[in-house]
Amino acid sequence: MAKPNNKSADADDAGHALSDHEYGIFNEHTHVPGHHYDHDHDDDFDDGPLEDNPLWQQDNIFLSTVGVDIGSSSTQVVFSQVHLERQGEALSSRYVVVDRRLLYQSPIFFTPYADATEIDARALGSLIDQAYREADVTPHDVDIGVVLLTGEALRRQNAEGIAHVIAHKGGDFLSASAGHHMESNLAAHGSGAVELSGKESSCVLNVDIGGGTTKLALIRDGSLIQTAAFHVGGRLFVWDAQGQISRIEPRAAEVLSDLGHEIGLGDMVSDTMITALGEHLSSIIFDIVTGKQRSDARWLTNPLEIPPDVGTVIFSGGVSEYIADADADGHNDIGQSLGNQLLNALNEWKSNIRFEAARGGIRATALGASEFNIQVSGNTGYLSDPGLLLPRKNMPVIRLTVDAGNLTSDDLKCRLIRSVTEFDLTDYEEFALAFEWLGDFDYELLKRFCDSIVGYIESDTEHRDSALYLLFDRDLAQSVGRILTTEHEIGRPLLVLDGLRFKEFEFVDLGRIRLPSRTVPVTVKSLIFQGHGMS
């Protein structure tokens, strides 16, 4: 069989497709930014080291990632490289993260505000541009990443618009996300709490104290069990160099009023006022961490009860800098007073539980955003038209469990119809169906599953012309794809990926196919501007 003609770099101007590589040709062209292509390359290679071997590259993926954390008080940018390896010994196409390497972290920028209620989009964009320049990175260099709005920044009336502006600056696969649970999750990974719990097979509590909120993450044996957040932070109350109050959040004004201090913008602060507010806020955090109930915690999520088997408490976020170093300089906000008084209470705490400040400190969430929630679907996927189906951003995921022992076509079809109807898809033209498969599988079971998919498609008149995205945790994609297209001959564009895991109410980004590994990079996100609890 003859090979296709070799391509020059100039041939890319007309675009080329995944089919051009069917004969194993990878290094005879380059991709030109701005021109059409429906895949990416893992790397250029030639005869040489193992890392340059196409077979090795099929099992080892390197992704350039970025995390942008826009919080109540600070903004930062972190670039990392993530190494994912296929679990070949387990006879699985699933890829897992085996190494993370920090490439660059920006200075800690104060989040700029145009006034007391609005983030300054132009100034914020300039800070992001500065970070990219200093890291010597262009948006085209970034494979995947997240812009994360956290804490008080979620309350700003233009929060979503700001995040998407910054995401547009950062690259095609940099997507805007938000939510207390997601921030808690990322902080726990970025602080090292999840890694520590896994290494020690212990129960660890991560406490991330930011500018407007405190996030909790409970981890047991390396697995995240529960996350939560309450409305206490170090930058709820800010003053200028002259000691005049320049910003006061309603939460801080309420607490100060209860303590007998009626103040407003432009008033002078006093040491008595700062100490009283810091003491009260630190006592809330201390009581919750030590297992006491506080009616004035102002939970932004369901409360988290601290179990008795917690062995380590790790503090991250901006206020943790004062737990790591009591003499650290303040920033004309309540954070220093809060942190110092929390440290005093912890030092007096008579308990076998150890506490420590995370090495990442204020950078924990940004580190987590640049390194976590990245998955890769292996080469067992099925795509009817890669150029049409990929890439995709911010697709809601509807998750269902399939019990092979009790699988009937009619039951699963009804569950699919009900789930899609109940999930609010008003603002989304496309969505993905994710399945957790329990038990064994064979052709008969997969045929029964595909029958239910076809029954659902026939009933779904609203999305008749939309592509169908199916995601699995097991290696089922090629089998399901072939049954649906060859036996049922469905007309809708079809993407089926496997080796992926999801929870309820998550969103997903799908990148272009990468060669020679023939994998699809995936970013999983917990919440996108929904239910942040700070109305």
N, C-alpha and C positions, 0 to 999 in steps of 0.2 A: 504494500500500500504506500503510495507516495506521500511525502510530507507536504504540508502547505508551504507556500513561498515564504522565505524569511522576510521579516518586517524591519524597516528602518525606523529611526525616531520620527522622521517626517511623516511616516504612515499614520502615526498617532493623531495627526491633525484631523484626520477623517474619523478618528475614533476606532476602537477595536473592542472585541467582546470576549467573554469567557470561553466561547467556542474556539477562539484562536489558539487556546492552549491544550486542545484535546490530544495533541501528539507529544505532550511533555515539554514544549518549548516555553521557557520562562524568561530567558535573559537576552532576548533579541529585540527588545524595545523598552521604552520608558513611558510613563504616564505624564502627560502635560497638563498641569492645572488649568482648569477652565474648559477642557475638552472632554468629550463623552468617554466614559469607561464604566463598566459594570462590576468591577472587582478591584481588589488591592493585592499587592505582593507582600509576602512575609519578609523577603529580603532578596537582594541579588546574590548569586552564588556562582562558584566555579569549582574546579577540582582543587581541593585543599583541605582545611581542617574539618573535623566532624560537624561543627556548627554550620558549615556551608553545604553540607550534604542534603539533597532534597528529601531523602527518607527521614533524616533526623528532624528536618524542618516540619515535616508532617506531624510529628509528635510534640514539637516545642514551638510555642508561639510567644512573640515578644510584642507588647502593646505599649505605645507611648500614651500616657494618661495625664490629665490635668484636673485638679480640683480647685474651684473658686468658691471661697466661703465669704459671703456677705452677711455680717451679723449686725447686731444693734450698735456695737461700738467699733468693731474692727473688720477689715477686709484683708484677705490674703490669698495668694495664689501658690499652688504647689504642683510641680511637675514630677512625675515618677515614671519608671519603666517596670512593667509587670511581666513576669515570666510564667506562662501557663504550660502545663505538661499533660499529655493525654494519658489516661489510666489504662495503658495497654495491657499490663499484667493482670488487670481485673476484667479483661475482655470487654472493655467499655470504650465508647467514643467520647466520654465526658472528659473535659479538661479541668484541671484544678490549678490554683495559684500556688506555685512552689517557691517563688522568690519575688521580692519587691526591692527596687533600688531608687532612692531619692535622687533626683537629678538637679532640682533647684527649688528653693523656697523663697518667696518674696519677703521684703520687710513687712512688718505689721502696720498696715495703713489704718488710720481712723476713717470710718465710713463717713463720707461727706454728705451733709444735708443742706438742701437749698433753704429750708426753714425748719421750724420745729416739727413739721408733719410730713416732709417730703424729701426723699433721697435725691441728691444732685446727680442726675444721670450722666451729664457731660463730664463732671469731675471724676465720677466713678469709672467711666470708660477710659479716661486718661490714665488712671492708676493701673487698670488691667493692661493697657497698651505698654506701660512702663515695664511691667513684670515680663511680658513677652519679649520685649527688647533685651532686657537684662539677661534673660534665660537663653537668648539667641534661638528662639523658637518662633515659627510661623504657624498660623492656624492650619495650614496644609500638613504640618508635621504631626499634628495631634490625631491619634486614632480614635480616642473615646474620652469622655469626661463629663463632669457635672458642675453646673453653677448652682450653689446651694444658698437659698435665703433662709436665715435662721433668726430665732429670738424676736426682738422687737421689730426687726426689719420686715417681718410678715405683716405688720399692722399698716404699713405705709400704703396709701391709696394707689400708688403706682408700682407696687412691688412686682407684680407679674410682668408688667411692661419693662421695668428695669432689668429683670433677670433675662428676659429674652433679648434685649439690646446687647447685654454683655455676652450672652451665648452666641449671638451672631458674630461678635468680634472674635470669639475664641475658636471657632472651627465648626465644620459641618456636624460633628457628632457631640458637640458640647451642649447639653440640654439643661433646662432650668427645672429645679425641683425644690420642694419645700415640705416642711412638716416636722413636728416635734419628735415623732417616733423615728423618722429617718435620721435626724440630727443625733439623737441618742445613740442610734445604731452606729453611725459613722464615727462618733467620738469614742465609743467603746473600742472600736477597731484601731483607730488612730492613736489612742493612748497606750495601747499594748495590753489592755485589760483582757480581751478575748484570748490573746496569745498566752498570757500568764495563766489564765484559768485552764486552758488546754494542757499546758505543760505540767501544771501541778495537780490536775484533776480536782480542782477546788471550786468553791463558790466565790465569785468576785463581784463587787458592786462598783460600777464606774459612776462618778458624780462629776458632771461637766457644768461648771458655773460660768455662765457667759455674762453678757452685758444686761440682758433683760430676763433671762430664764435660767433655771437649773434643770438639767436633764439627767435622768437616772437610767442605768442599764444594768440588769441583773444577768450574770453569766454563770453557767454551771457546766463544768467539764468541757469548756471551750465552745459551748453553744449558748446563743443569746436566748434567754428565757422570757424576759419582759422588759419593756421600756416605758418611761413616763416622764412628765415634765410639770414643773410648777413655776409660778410667776415671782421668782426672786433672782436678782442679778446685780452686778456690780456697777452698771452704768444707768441705773434708773434716775440718778440724781447727779448733775454735772454743774461745775462752776468754772468761771474763767480765771485768768491770772490775777485779776483784781479781787477775786473772792465773791463776785456777783453770780447768782444762779442763772445759768444759760440754758439749761434744759432740766425739766422735771416731769417724769412720767406720772400719770394718774395714780399708779400703784404706790410710788414713793410719797406723793402728796397725801394719800389716804393714810399711810402708816404714820407719817409725821404728824398729821392732824390728831390721830389717836394718841400720840405721845405728847400732845400739847404744843405743837409747833405749827402755826399757820403761816405759810410762806408762799411766794409767787416768783415768777420770772423777774430778774433784776434785783431781788432782795439779796442782802449779804448773808453768807453762810457763817456758822459759828462752829467751833470745835465741839461744843455741847451737842449741837444738832447732828453733826457728822457721827459722833460717837454713839448717840442714841439710836440713830437709824442703822448703823453698822451692827450694833449689838443685837437689835431686834431681828434683822434679816439673817444674821449668822446663827441665831438661836433656832430659827425655823429650820435651816439646813441641818444643823447638828441634831435636833430632835428627830427629824425624819430619818436621817442616816442611822441613828441609834435605835430606831424602831418605835418611836413615840408618834402619836397622832397629833396633828396641828390643824385646828379648824381654820386658821388664817393662812394656810399654805397657798391658797388660790391655785388649785390643781388645774392644769390646762388639758390634762388627759385623765383617764381613770387612775386613781391613786395606786401606788406600788407599796405593798407591805414588805418590809425587810425580813427575810427568813432568818432563823437562828443560826444557820450553818454558814453564814457569810464569814469568810476568813480574812479577806483583804478588801479595803476600800481604797480605790484610786481616784484622785482628784485631777481633773483636766479643765480646760477652759482658761479664760483670762485671769480669773480670781485665783486659780491654782498657783500662779506665779508667786503670790504672797505666802502660800502654804509651803512652797519650795524654798522661799527666801523671805523671811519676815522683814528684812531691810530693803526690799525692792522698792524702787521709786514709785510713787503714785502718779495718777494721770488726771488729777482734779475731778475725781469721781468717788463714789462710795466704795469702790472695789477694794482699796487698800484697808479701810476700816473694817469692812466685812471679812476680808481674808485674814487680817491679823487677829481679830477676835475669834474667828472660827479656829485658827491654829491654836490659840490659847485654850479653847475648850477641848480640842482634840488631845493636847498635851496633858490635860488634867483627867482625861477619860480613863477610867480604870477598867480596862478590857483586854482580852487576849487578841482582839482583832487588830491587825496591823493596818496602818494607813500610810500612804505615800503620794507624792505629787508625780504626775506623769512626766516622762522626759519631754514629750512633745508640748506639754502645757497648753498654751493658747492655740497651738497649731494642730491639736488633735483632730478636730473636725475636718479641717482642710486636708490633712494627711489621709484620713479615712476616705474622704471624697475622691481623692486622686488614686486610691489603691483598692477600694472595696467595691462590692456589688458588680464586679466584672465577671462575666462568664463567656465561654466560647462553645458554640455548637460544633460538633465534630463533622467528619466528612461523610457521615451516613445520612445527611439531610437530603430533602427532595425539594427542588425549586423548578417550577414550570417555566419561569422567565426571570432570571436574576436581575436583568436590567430594569424590568418593570416593578419587581417586588422589593428591591433594596436600593438605597437604604431607607429606613423608616425611623421616625422619632416620636416619642411620647405616646405610644400606643397603649391604651388600657388593656389589662389582662384579666380575663374571666377564667377563674380556676375551678376545675371540677375533679373529683376523685372517681376513678374507675376501678371497681372491685371485680376482677376477672371471674371470681367464683359466683357472682350474682349478676353478671352482665346480660341484659336483654336490650334489644334494639329500641323497642318502644319506650322503655323506662329512661334510657339515656337520651333519646330524642326529646322526651318531655322535659327532662332536667335541663337540657341545652336551651330549649325554647324559653323555659321559665327564667333561667339565669340571665339570658340576654335581655329579656323583657324587664327584669327587675334591676339590672345594672343601668345606671343613668348614662346613656351614650349620646345625649343630645348634642354635645359639643364635639363629637368624634365621628369622623367618616369611616375610620377603620379601627379594628380591635383584634386582639389575639385570643384564642381559646387554648388554655394550658391544662394539661391532664397529668395527674399523678396516677400511675398505673400500679395497682396492687395485685400481686399474684403472678402466675406464669402467663405466657401467651403463646398462641399458635395461629395457624392460618384461619381456623374456624372462628376463633375469638376476635381476631383482627377484622375478619369479614363482617362479623356481627357489629363491631364498633363502626366500621365504615358505612354499614347500612343505616345506622343511627345518624351519622353525619349527613348522609344524603337526604334522609328524611327531614332533618333540621333545615338543610339548604332549600329544599322545596317549599318549606313553610315560611322562609325568611324573605318575603317579597321586598322588604325595605332595603336590604343590602344585596339585591339580586345581582348587581353588576360589580360588587366589591370583591377584592381579592380575599381568599380564605387563608388565614394564618393559624396553623396548628403547632403547638409546642408540647413536647413530652419530656419526662424525666428519664425514661427508658429508651433503649436503642430500637425505636420502632419507625423512624421517619420514612425510610425508603420503602418499607413494606406497605405502610399506610398510603404513601403517595402513589405507589404503583397500583394498588387496588382501586383507589379513587379515580385514577386517570385511565387505566386500561380496562377495568371491568365495569365501572360505573360511568366512565367517560364524562366526568363533570366538566362543565364549560368555564367555570370561574378560574382565574389565575390562582395557583396553589403554592404555598410555602409550608413545608413541614420540617421542623428542626427538633433535635432531641439532645439528651444530656444536659437539660436545663431544669432548674428548680425554682418554684415560685411560692409565694404566700398570698393571702387574700389582699385585694385592693392594691396591686402593684402595677407599675407601668414599665414599658420596655422600649429600648432603642436597639435597632438592628443595623449593623454596619454592612458594607459590601463584602462579598466573598473575598477571602485572602488566599493567595496562591504562593507556594505549591501545596499548602496544607488543606486547601478547599474547606476552610472553616469560616464561620460567621461570628464576628465579635458582638457581644450582647451586653448592654448595661441595664440592670434591673433597679428600679426606683420605687420607693415605698409610697410616697404621696406627692401629688403635683397640685399645689395651691388649693387644697381641699381640706376642710375640717381642722384648720390650724388652731381653733379654740380661743382666738384673741379678739373677738368682735367687741 
